[in-house]
Amino acid sequence: MNKNDPAQNLFERGVGLYELRQYPQAEEQFRKTLARTPQHAAAHAYLALSLLAQHAPSNPQPAQLHEALSEARKAAAATPDQAFVFYVLSLASLMNDRENEALEAAKTGMRLEPEDTWGYLIYSSIYINRSQWENALRSAEAGLRLDPQHVGLLNRLS
């Protein structure tokens, strides 16, 4: 897509809003992107992330979590060669209490990009959910060997 493409402009605006933690506004931009370009895999992935970011354990929104999982699955199906979409799928699966699916998606992401620390962070999160503390620690340490300053992995050690 090029810079003159309205769908791409909407997508880029959505990414900017997402980075600013303006999740409802980002969600709106990703929905507009998908209305114009339904197969935009990155928009599906970022829509999933926007929905997940709006989820608060104190105010559960099961429909929102299920939609995020559906969007993440669409992204992974559209771009099966991109680790990022599998990490999004893993996170959405984990937040929908589908740990086995989360683990499989994380494995796929790591197979595609073994040097990406996202996989180690997700593995660590899955192991924490399972109370497998040693595995969680090993995953965090392995990721930190790749990126010693990774805040998410450093938090796993505390």
C-alpha positions in Angstrom: 0.0 0.0 0.0 1.2 3.5 -0.7 0.9 6.8 1.2 -2.0 8.0 -1.0 -4.1 5.0 0.0 -6.9 6.1 2.4 -7.0 2.7 4.1 -3.2 2.9 4.8 -3.6 6.4 6.1 -6.4 5.2 8.5 -4.2 2.3 9.6 -1.2 4.6 10.3 -3.4 7.0 12.2 -4.7 4.0 14.2 -1.1 2.8 15.0 -0.2 6.3 16.2 -3.3 6.4 18.5 -2.5 2.9 19.8 1.0 4.0 20.6 -0.5 7.0 22.5 -2.7 4.5 24.4 -5.8 6.0 22.9 -7.3 2.6 22.4 -10.9 3.3 21.7 -9.9 5.9 19.0 -7.3 3.4 17.6 -10.0 0.8 17.5 -12.2 3.1 15.4 -9.4 3.7 12.9 -8.6 0.0 12.5 -12.3 -0.7 12.0 -12.4 2.0 9.3 -9.3 0.5 7.7 -10.9 -3.0 7.6 -14.1 -1.6 6.1 -12.0 -0.4 3.2 -9.5 -3.3 3.1 -11.0 -6.4 4.8 -7.8 -8.4 4.3 -5.4 -5.9 6.0 -3.7 -8.4 8.3 -1.9 -5.7 10.4 -5.2 -3.9 11.0 -6.8 -7.1 12.2 -3.8 -7.6 14.6 -3.9 -4.0 15.9 -7.7 -4.1 16.3 -7.2 -7.2 18.4 -4.5 -5.5 20.5 -6.7 -2.4 20.9 -9.6 -4.5 22.1 -7.3 -6.4 24.5 -5.9 -3.1 25.8 -9.4 -1.9 26.7 -10.2 -5.0 28.7 -10.0 -4.5 32.5 -10.2 -7.4 34.8 -12.4 -5.3 37.1 -14.9 -4.8 34.3 -14.8 -8.0 32.1 -16.0 -7.7 28.6 -16.2 -11.3 27.3 -17.5 -10.3 23.9 -14.6 -7.9 23.5 -12.1 -10.6 24.3 -13.8 -13.1 21.9 -13.7 -10.5 19.2 -10.0 -9.8 19.8 -9.3 -13.5 19.5 -11.3 -13.7 16.2 -9.4 -10.7 14.8 -6.0 -12.2 15.9 -7.0 -15.4 14.1 -7.8 -13.5 10.9 -4.4 -11.8 11.1 -2.5 -15.0 11.5 -4.5 -16.7 8.7 -3.8 -13.7 6.4 0.0 -13.6 7.0 1.2 -17.0 8.3 4.8 -15.9 7.7 4.8 -13.0 10.2 5.8 -13.7 13.8 4.0 -10.5 15.1 0.5 -11.8 14.2 1.2 -15.1 16.1 2.3 -13.2 19.2 -0.9 -11.2 19.0 -2.8 -14.5 18.6 -1.0 -15.9 21.5 -1.8 -12.9 23.7 -5.5 -13.0 22.7 -5.7 -16.7 23.3 -4.1 -16.3 26.7 -6.6 -13.6 27.7 -9.4 -15.9 26.6 -8.1 -18.7 28.8 -7.0 -20.8 25.9 -3.4 -21.5 27.1 -2.7 -24.4 24.7 -3.6 -22.3 21.7 -1.5 -19.4 23.2 1.4 -21.7 23.6 1.1 -23.1 20.0 0.8 -19.5 18.6 3.9 -18.4 20.6 5.8 -21.5 19.3 4.9 -20.5 15.7 6.0 -16.9 16.3 9.3 -18.1 17.8 9.9 -20.5 14.9 9.4 -17.6 12.5 11.6 -15.1 14.4 13.7 -16.9 17.1 15.5 -13.7 18.1 12.3 -11.8 18.9 11.9 -11.3 22.7 8.1 -11.2 22.4 8.0 -15.0 22.3 10.0 -15.3 25.5 7.7 -12.8 27.3 4.6 -14.7 26.2 6.1 -18.1 27.1 6.9 -16.6 30.5 3.4 -15.3 30.9 1.9 -18.7 30.0 4.1 -20.5 32.5 3.2 -17.9 35.2 -0.5 -18.7 34.5 0.3 -22.4 35.0 2.3 -21.7 38.2 5.4 -23.2 36.5 7.8 -20.8 38.1 11.0 -22.4 36.9 9.9 -22.5 33.3 8.7 -18.9 33.6 12.1 -17.8 34.9 14.0 -19.8 32.2 11.9 -18.2 29.5 12.6 -14.7 30.9 16.3 -15.3 31.3 16.5 -16.7 27.7 14.8 -13.5 26.4 17.1 -11.3 28.5 20.2 -12.9 26.9 18.9 -11.4 23.6 17.8 -8.0 25.1 19.2 -7.4 28.6 17.1 -4.2 28.9 13.7 -5.7 28.0 11.4 -4.2 30.7 8.7 -6.9 30.4 11.2 -9.7 30.9 13.0 -7.8 33.7 9.6 -7.5 35.4 9.3 -11.3 35.3 12.3 -11.6 37.4 11.0 -9.5 40.2 
